[in-house]
Amino acid sequence: MPTYKAHINIMPLEALLDPQGKAVTGSMTNIGLPEIKNVRIGKHITLAVDAADQKTAEGKVNDACKKLLCNEIMEYFSFELEEAK
């Protein structure tokens, strides 16, 4: 059974305040980078999943995100999947 590697990005919804991102945005001027704006801070997760095929692996990763990794009330997720080497 092949193993797939997932790269998952989880970000706060655009409509919600991101206090950590706002603090980092505010600090950019202090370090001489005033042209950097609207920083959003999220999470990046990698995981391996054993599955019969890529479509099955995508379903498993999607389930993991929806059931455990992402709070869809406040966050959204996207992921890329590749066959592990």
DSSP file (Angstrom, degrees, kcal/mol; ACC not computed):
  #  RESIDUE AA STRUCTURE BP1 BP2  ACC     N-H-->O    O-->H-N    N-H-->O    O-->H-N    TCO  KAPPA ALPHA  PHI   PSI    X-CA   Y-CA   Z-CA
    1    1 A M              0   0    0      0, 0.0    51,-0.2     0, 0.0    52,-0.1   0.000 360.0 360.0 360.0 128.5    0.0    0.0    0.0
    2    2 A P        -     0   0    0      0, 0.0    49,-2.2     0, 0.0     2,-0.4  -0.289 360.0-136.1 -69.4 154.6    1.5    3.4   -1.0
    3    3 A T  E     -A   50   0A   0     81,-0.2    81,-2.6    47,-0.2     2,-0.4  -0.929  17.2-160.3-109.8 136.1    2.2    6.1    1.5
    4    4 A Y  E     -AB  49  83A   0     45,-3.0    45,-2.6    -2,-0.4     2,-0.5  -0.890   9.4-140.9-115.7 146.6    1.3    9.7    0.7
    5    5 A K  E     -AB  48  82A   0     77,-3.5    77,-2.2    -2,-0.4     2,-0.4  -0.927  16.3-157.5-108.0 128.8    2.7   12.8    2.3
    6    6 A A  E     -AB  47  81A   0     41,-3.1    41,-1.6    -2,-0.5     2,-0.6  -0.874   9.0-160.6-107.6 137.4    0.3   15.7    3.0
    7    7 A H  E     -AB  46  80A   0     73,-2.7    73,-1.9    -2,-0.4     2,-0.4  -0.965  20.5-169.4-113.8 110.5    1.3   19.3    3.4
    8    8 A I  E     -AB  45  79A   0     37,-3.5    37,-2.7    -2,-0.6     2,-0.5  -0.870  11.3-164.6-110.2 131.7   -1.6   21.1    5.2
    9    9 A N  E     -AB  44  78A   0     69,-3.0    69,-2.0    -2,-0.4     2,-0.5  -0.967   5.1-171.6-113.8 128.9   -2.0   24.8    5.6
   10   10 A I  E     +AB  43  77A   0     33,-2.7    33,-2.8    -2,-0.5    67,-0.2  -0.984  10.6 174.9-122.2 125.6   -4.5   26.1    8.2
   11   11 A M  E     - B   0  76A   0     65,-2.4    65,-2.5    -2,-0.5    31,-0.1  -0.916  35.4-100.5-129.6 152.7   -5.3   29.9    8.3
   12   12 A P  E     - B   0  75A   0      0, 0.0    63,-0.3     0, 0.0     6,-0.1  -0.445  52.8 -93.6 -67.4 146.6   -7.7   32.1   10.2
   13   13 A L    >   -     0   0    0     61,-2.7     3,-1.6     1,-0.1    60,-0.0  -0.309  31.8-121.8 -58.2 143.5  -10.7   33.1    8.3
   14   14 A E  T 3  S+     0   0    0      1,-0.3    -1,-0.1    -3,-0.1     4,-0.1   0.824 110.4  57.9 -58.3 -33.7  -10.3   36.5    6.5
   15   15 A A  T 3  S+     0   0    0      2,-0.1     2,-0.3     0, 0.0    -1,-0.3   0.626  95.4  82.2 -74.6 -12.5  -13.3   38.0    8.3
   16   16 A L  S <  S-     0   0    0     -3,-1.6     2,-0.1    58,-0.1    58,-0.0  -0.690  87.0-107.2 -99.1 147.8  -11.8   37.2   11.8
   17   17 A L        -     0   0    0     -2,-0.3    -4,-0.1     1,-0.1    -1,-0.1  -0.452  23.5-156.8 -65.3 137.7   -9.2   39.3   13.7
   18   18 A D     >  -     0   0    0      1,-0.1     4,-2.7    -2,-0.1     5,-0.2  -0.834  10.4-176.7-117.5  89.2   -5.8   37.7   13.8
   19   19 A P  H  > S+     0   0    0      0, 0.0     4,-2.2     0, 0.0     5,-0.2   0.864  83.0  49.5 -59.0 -38.7   -4.1   39.2   16.9
   20   20 A Q  H  > S+     0   0    0      2,-0.2     4,-2.1     1,-0.2     5,-0.2   0.932 113.1  46.6 -66.6 -44.4   -0.8   37.5   16.3
   21   21 A G  H  > S+     0   0    0      1,-0.2     4,-2.6     2,-0.2    18,-0.4   0.883 111.2  52.6 -63.0 -38.6   -0.7   38.6   12.6
   22   22 A K  H  X S+     0   0    0     -4,-2.7     4,-2.4     2,-0.2    -1,-0.2   0.901 108.6  50.0 -64.8 -41.1   -1.6   42.1   13.6
   23   23 A A  H  X S+     0   0    0     -4,-2.2     4,-1.5    -5,-0.2    -2,-0.2   0.911 112.4  47.0 -63.8 -42.5    1.2   42.3   16.2
   24   24 A V  H  X S+     0   0    0     -4,-2.1     4,-1.1     2,-0.2    -2,-0.2   0.912 110.3  52.7 -66.2 -42.1    3.7   41.1   13.6
   25   25 A T  H >X S+     0   0    0     -4,-2.6     3,-0.8     1,-0.2     4,-0.6   0.928 109.0  50.5 -57.8 -45.0    2.4   43.6   11.0
   26   26 A G  H 3X S+     0   0    0     -4,-2.4     4,-0.6     1,-0.2     3,-0.4   0.817 107.7  53.8 -62.7 -31.1    2.9   46.4   13.6
   27   27 A S  H 3X S+     0   0    0     -4,-1.5     4,-1.2     1,-0.2    -1,-0.2   0.687  88.9  78.2 -77.9 -18.8    6.4   45.2   14.2
   28   28 A M  H <<>S+     0   0    0     -4,-1.1     5,-3.2    -3,-0.8     3,-0.4   0.885  92.9  50.5 -60.3 -39.3    7.4   45.4   10.5
   29   29 A T  H ><5S+     0   0    0     -4,-0.6     3,-1.6    -3,-0.4    -1,-0.2   0.901 106.1  56.8 -63.2 -40.3    7.8   49.2   10.7
   30   30 A N  H 3<5S+     0   0    0     -4,-0.6    -1,-0.2     1,-0.3    -2,-0.2   0.766 108.7  45.9 -64.5 -25.7   10.0   48.9   13.7
   31   31 A I  T 3<5S-     0   0    0     -4,-1.2    -1,-0.3    -3,-0.4    -2,-0.2   0.215 125.8 -96.9-104.1  15.6   12.4   46.6   11.9
   32   32 A G  T < 5S+     0   0    0     -3,-1.6    -3,-0.2    -5,-0.1    -2,-0.1   0.728  95.2 109.0  83.9  22.5   12.6   48.8    8.8
   33   33 A L    > < +     0   0    0     -5,-3.2     3,-1.7    -6,-0.2    -4,-0.2  -0.424  24.7 150.0-125.3  58.2   10.0   46.9    6.6
   34   34 A P  T 3   +     0   0    0      0, 0.0    -5,-0.2     0, 0.0    -1,-0.1   0.679  65.9  70.0 -67.0 -15.7    7.0   49.2    6.5
   35   35 A E  T 3  S+     0   0    0     -7,-0.1     2,-0.6    -3,-0.1    -6,-0.0   0.610  79.5  88.9 -77.9 -10.1    6.0   47.9    3.0
   36   36 A I    <   +     0   0    0     -3,-1.7     2,-0.3   -11,-0.1     3,-0.1  -0.795  60.5 162.6 -89.7 123.9    5.0   44.5    4.5
   37   37 A K        +     0   0    0     -2,-0.6    -2,-0.0     1,-0.2   -15,-0.0  -0.865  40.6  30.1-137.0 165.7    1.3   44.7    5.6
   38   38 A N        -     0   0    0     -2,-0.3     2,-0.2     1,-0.2    -1,-0.2   0.855  67.1-172.6  53.7  46.6   -1.6   42.4    6.5
   39   39 A V        -     0   0    0    -18,-0.4     2,-0.4    -3,-0.1   -14,-0.2  -0.499   4.4-165.9 -68.6 135.5    0.4   39.6    8.0
   40   40 A R        -     0   0    0     -2,-0.2     2,-0.5   -19,-0.1   -26,-0.0  -0.993   6.7-150.2-123.4 132.8   -1.8   36.5    8.8
   41   41 A I        +     0   0    0     -2,-0.4   -20,-0.2   -23,-0.0     2,-0.2  -0.885  28.9 149.0-107.7 131.1   -0.3   33.7   11.0
   42   42 A G        -     0   0    0     -2,-0.5     2,-0.3   -31,-0.1   -31,-0.2  -0.518  40.2 -88.1-136.4-156.0   -1.5   30.1   10.6
   43   43 A K  E     -A   10   0A   0    -33,-2.8   -33,-2.7    -2,-0.2     2,-0.4  -0.942  18.9-156.4-127.7 147.4   -0.2   26.6   10.9
   44   44 A H  E     -A    9   0A   0     -2,-0.3     2,-0.4   -35,-0.2   -35,-0.2  -0.996  17.6-177.7-123.0 127.1    1.6   24.2    8.6
   45   45 A I  E     -A    8   0A   0    -37,-2.7   -37,-3.5    -2,-0.4     2,-0.4  -0.971   9.5-165.7-125.6 136.4    1.2   20.5    9.3
   46   46 A T  E     +A    7   0A   0     -2,-0.4     2,-0.3   -39,-0.2   -39,-0.2  -0.948  17.1 163.4-117.2 146.5    2.8   17.5    7.5
   47   47 A L  E     -A    6   0A   0    -41,-1.6   -41,-3.1    -2,-0.4     2,-0.4  -0.984  30.6-127.3-154.2 160.4    1.7   14.0    7.9
   48   48 A A  E     -A    5   0A   0     -2,-0.3     2,-0.4   -43,-0.2   -43,-0.2  -0.896  22.8-172.8-111.5 142.5    1.9   10.6    6.2
   49   49 A V  E     -A    4   0A   0    -45,-2.6   -45,-3.0    -2,-0.4     2,-0.5  -0.996  18.1-141.2-138.0 131.2   -1.1    8.5    5.3
   50   50 A D  E     +A    3   0A   0     -2,-0.4     2,-0.3   -47,-0.2   -47,-0.2  -0.792  38.7 153.7 -88.1 128.4   -1.2    4.9    4.0
   51   51 A A        -     0   0    0    -49,-2.2     3,-0.1    -2,-0.5    -2,-0.0  -0.991  54.6-118.0-154.6 155.7   -3.9    4.5    1.3
   52   52 A A  S    S-     0   0    0     -2,-0.3     2,-0.3   -51,-0.2    -1,-0.1   0.832  95.9  -5.8 -64.9 -33.5   -4.7    2.4   -1.7
   53   53 A D  S  > S-     0   0    0    -51,-0.1     4,-2.1     1,-0.1     5,-0.1  -0.940  77.9 -94.1-154.8 173.4   -4.7    5.4   -4.0
   54   54 A Q  H  > S+     0   0    0     -2,-0.3     4,-2.7     1,-0.2     5,-0.2   0.877 119.4  55.0 -64.8 -39.2   -4.4    9.2   -4.0
   55   55 A K  H  > S+     0   0    0      1,-0.2     4,-1.9     2,-0.2    -1,-0.2   0.911 109.6  47.2 -62.0 -41.9   -8.2    9.8   -4.0
   56   56 A T  H  > S+     0   0    0      2,-0.2     4,-2.1     1,-0.2    -1,-0.2   0.908 111.7  51.3 -64.5 -41.8   -8.5    7.7   -0.8
   57   57 A A  H  X S+     0   0    0     -4,-2.1     4,-2.5     1,-0.2     5,-0.2   0.907 107.4  52.9 -61.7 -42.2   -5.6    9.5    0.8
   58   58 A E  H  X S+     0   0    0     -4,-2.7     4,-2.6     1,-0.2    -1,-0.2   0.905 108.5  50.7 -60.2 -41.5   -7.2   12.9    0.0
   59   59 A G  H  X S+     0   0    0     -4,-1.9     4,-2.3     2,-0.2    -1,-0.2   0.898 110.2  49.3 -62.5 -41.4  -10.4   11.7    1.7
   60   60 A K  H  X S+     0   0    0     -4,-2.1     4,-2.4     2,-0.2    -2,-0.2   0.919 112.9  46.4 -65.2 -43.8   -8.5   10.6    4.8
   61   61 A V  H  X S+     0   0    0     -4,-2.5     4,-2.4     2,-0.2    -2,-0.2   0.918 111.7  51.9 -65.4 -42.6   -6.6   13.9    5.0
   62   62 A N  H  X S+     0   0    0     -4,-2.6     4,-2.5    -5,-0.2    -2,-0.2   0.917 110.6  48.5 -58.7 -44.5   -9.8   15.9    4.5
   63   63 A D  H  X S+     0   0    0     -4,-2.3     4,-2.8     2,-0.2     5,-0.3   0.914 110.0  51.7 -61.7 -43.6  -11.4   14.0    7.3
   64   64 A A  H  X>S+     0   0    0     -4,-2.4     5,-2.3     1,-0.2     4,-2.0   0.906 111.9  47.1 -61.0 -41.6   -8.5   14.6    9.6
   65   65 A C  I  <>S+     0   0    0     -4,-2.4     5,-2.5     3,-0.2    -2,-0.2   0.943 116.6  42.4 -64.9 -47.5   -8.6   18.3    8.9
   66   66 A K  I  <5S+     0   0    0     -4,-2.5     6,-0.3     1,-0.2    -2,-0.2   0.851 122.1  38.4 -69.6 -34.7  -12.4   18.6    9.4
   67   67 A K  I  <5S-     0   0    0     -4,-2.8    -1,-0.2    -5,-0.2    -2,-0.2   0.736 137.7  -7.1 -90.7 -23.9  -12.5   16.3   12.5
   68   68 A L  I  <5S+     0   0    0     -4,-2.0    -3,-0.2    -5,-0.3    -2,-0.1   0.648 121.1  52.7-139.9 -46.2   -9.4   17.3   14.4
   69   69 A L  I   <S+     0   0    0     -5,-2.3     2,-0.4     1,-0.1    -4,-0.2   0.782 104.1  45.7 -80.6 -27.9   -6.8   19.6   12.9
   70   70 A C      < -     0   0    0     -5,-2.5     2,-1.0    -6,-0.3    -1,-0.1  -0.951  62.3-147.1-124.6 134.2   -8.9   22.6   11.8
   71   71 A N    >>  -     0   0    0     -2,-0.4     4,-2.5     1,-0.1     3,-1.8  -0.832  17.8-165.2 -93.7  97.0  -11.6   24.5   13.7
   72   72 A E  T 34 S+     0   0    0     -2,-1.0    -1,-0.1     1,-0.3    -6,-0.0   0.569  81.1  68.3 -68.1  -7.6  -13.8   25.5   10.7
   73   73 A I  T 34 S+     0   0    0      1,-0.1    -1,-0.3    -3,-0.0     3,-0.1   0.834 123.0  13.4 -72.8 -32.4  -15.7   28.1   12.7
   74   74 A M  T <4 S+     0   0    0     -3,-1.8   -61,-2.7     1,-0.1     2,-0.3   0.538 127.9  43.1-119.0 -12.9  -12.5   30.2   12.8
   75   75 A E  E  <  -B   12   0A   0     -4,-2.5     2,-0.3   -63,-0.3    -1,-0.1  -0.863  54.8-152.5-135.3 163.0  -10.1   28.6   10.3
   76   76 A Y  E     -B   11   0A   0    -65,-2.5   -65,-2.4    -2,-0.3     2,-0.3  -0.930  17.3-152.8-129.8 160.7   -9.9   27.2    6.8
   77   77 A F  E     -B   10   0A   0     -2,-0.3     2,-0.3   -67,-0.2   -67,-0.2  -0.928  14.5-179.4-134.0 158.0   -7.6   24.7    5.4
   78   78 A S  E     -B    9   0A   0    -69,-2.0   -69,-3.0    -2,-0.3     2,-0.3  -0.967  12.9-171.7-144.8 156.8   -5.9   23.6    2.1
   79   79 A F  E     -B    8   0A   0     -2,-0.3     2,-0.4   -71,-0.2   -71,-0.2  -0.996  17.7-148.2-151.3 157.3   -3.5   20.8    1.4
   80   80 A E  E     -B    7   0A   0    -73,-1.9   -73,-2.7    -2,-0.3     2,-0.4  -0.945  18.1-156.1-121.1 146.0   -1.3   19.2   -1.2
   81   81 A L  E     +B    6   0A   0     -2,-0.4     2,-0.3   -75,-0.2   -75,-0.2  -0.968  14.2 172.2-127.4 138.0   -0.6   15.5   -1.4
   82   82 A E  E     -B    5   0A   0    -77,-2.2   -77,-3.5    -2,-0.4     2,-0.3  -0.984  41.1 -98.8-140.5 152.6    2.3   13.7   -2.9
   83   83 A E  E     -B    4   0A   0     -2,-0.3   -79,-0.3   -79,-0.3     2,-0.0  -0.581  47.1-117.9 -71.5 129.4    3.4   10.1   -3.0
   84   84 A A              0   0    0    -81,-2.6   -81,-0.2    -2,-0.3    -1,-0.1  -0.328 360.0 360.0 -68.3 148.4    6.1    9.6   -0.3
   85   85 A K              0   0    0     -3,-0.0    -1,-0.1    -2,-0.0   -81,-0.0   0.394 360.0 360.0-105.9 360.0    9.5    8.6   -1.5
